[in-house]
Amino acid sequence: MNLDDALFNWLQIKHVAENRPDDHAAQDTFQFFTQILKEDFKLEDIKVTAENGLYVVQFIKNGEKCTRQFPVEFVNQLLYDIEQEPKYNE
């Protein structure tokens, strides 16, 4: 998995975990991806903002400030898909 894929996956599950605080699987998965970003990719000080239809992820890697952007609708799709599946909403 490359850094951009890991950030996108992390951002999707972060969005799910924030919107489904009682969903233990989402919380565990969010922690797992956070660990990957910190341990495997050595990211520090990860911050997310939303602006102009994009999620902007800022972080420090090897002492350098970095930024990645992801379309809001792509990030939010996982939560939408989960909410459309009846077995996850009982």
Contacts in CASP RR format, 6 or more apart in sequence:
PFRMAT RR
TARGET T0000
AUTHOR 0000-0000-0000
METHOD contacts of the structure
MODEL  1
MNLDDALFNWLQIKHVAENRPDDHAAQDTFQFFTQILKEDFKLEDIKVTA
ENGLYVVQFIKNGEKCTRQFPVEFVNQLLYDIEQEPKYNE
1 9 0 8 1.000
1 36 0 8 1.000
3 41 0 8 1.000
3 61 0 8 1.000
4 68 0 8 1.000
6 33 0 8 1.000
6 36 0 8 1.000
6 37 0 8 1.000
6 40 0 8 1.000
6 41 0 8 1.000
7 37 0 8 1.000
7 57 0 8 1.000
7 68 0 8 1.000
7 70 0 8 1.000
8 70 0 8 1.000
8 74 0 8 1.000
8 75 0 8 1.000
9 33 0 8 1.000
10 30 0 8 1.000
10 33 0 8 1.000
10 34 0 8 1.000
10 36 0 8 1.000
10 37 0 8 1.000
11 48 0 8 1.000
11 55 0 8 1.000
11 57 0 8 1.000
11 70 0 8 1.000
11 75 0 8 1.000
12 75 0 8 1.000
12 77 0 8 1.000
12 78 0 8 1.000
12 79 0 8 1.000
13 26 0 8 1.000
13 29 0 8 1.000
13 30 0 8 1.000
13 33 0 8 1.000
13 78 0 8 1.000
14 30 0 8 1.000
14 33 0 8 1.000
14 48 0 8 1.000
15 75 0 8 1.000
15 76 0 8 1.000
15 78 0 8 1.000
15 79 0 8 1.000
16 23 0 8 1.000
16 26 0 8 1.000
16 29 0 8 1.000
16 30 0 8 1.000
16 78 0 8 1.000
16 79 0 8 1.000
16 82 0 8 1.000
17 23 0 8 1.000
17 26 0 8 1.000
17 27 0 8 1.000
17 29 0 8 1.000
17 30 0 8 1.000
19 79 0 8 1.000
20 26 0 8 1.000
20 79 0 8 1.000
20 82 0 8 1.000
21 27 0 8 1.000
34 46 0 8 1.000
37 43 0 8 1.000
37 46 0 8 1.000
37 59 0 8 1.000
38 44 0 8 1.000
41 61 0 8 1.000
42 61 0 8 1.000
42 62 0 8 1.000
43 59 0 8 1.000
43 60 0 8 1.000
43 61 0 8 1.000
44 59 0 8 1.000
44 60 0 8 1.000
44 61 0 8 1.000
44 63 0 8 1.000
45 58 0 8 1.000
45 59 0 8 1.000
45 60 0 8 1.000
46 57 0 8 1.000
46 58 0 8 1.000
46 59 0 8 1.000
47 57 0 8 1.000
47 58 0 8 1.000
47 59 0 8 1.000
48 55 0 8 1.000
48 56 0 8 1.000
48 57 0 8 1.000
48 58 0 8 1.000
49 55 0 8 1.000
49 56 0 8 1.000
49 58 0 8 1.000
50 56 0 8 1.000
50 72 0 8 1.000
53 71 0 8 1.000
53 72 0 8 1.000
53 73 0 8 1.000
54 69 0 8 1.000
54 70 0 8 1.000
54 71 0 8 1.000
54 72 0 8 1.000
55 69 0 8 1.000
55 70 0 8 1.000
55 71 0 8 1.000
55 72 0 8 1.000
55 75 0 8 1.000
56 67 0 8 1.000
56 68 0 8 1.000
56 69 0 8 1.000
57 67 0 8 1.000
57 68 0 8 1.000
57 69 0 8 1.000
57 70 0 8 1.000
58 65 0 8 1.000
58 66 0 8 1.000
58 67 0 8 1.000
59 65 0 8 1.000
59 66 0 8 1.000
60 66 0 8 1.000
82 88 0 8 1.000
83 89 0 8 1.000
END
